């Protein structure tokens, strides 16, 4: 009787071990497929970015200056500030102008600037 119980338990353990091994193999395969999908998506993303950059370079016949975008953003921010708080915007512009004037004053002095 004991041998019968041990035989049944042994068979159940063998089935469970096989299920665990199958599950482990399945998860490993699924993870590998996910990594491949991510890699393919990343490579596709890089190639699209390269194509966009190349197309941009081809269509951009004129020389771009590095500060073009910064100046445009500053103008947009200034305009938004002017619309929201015109008094504060004028004060900020006055502050910026005074900094520029003081820098010019320092540069014009003998021994100043350089």
Secondary structure, DSSP 8 states (H G I E B T S, - for coil): -HHHHHHHHHHHHHHHHHHHHHHHHHHHHHHHHHHHHHHHHHHHHHHHHHHHHHHHHHH--S---TTHHHHHHHHHHHHHHHHH-HHHHHHHHHHHHHHHHHHHHHHHSTT---
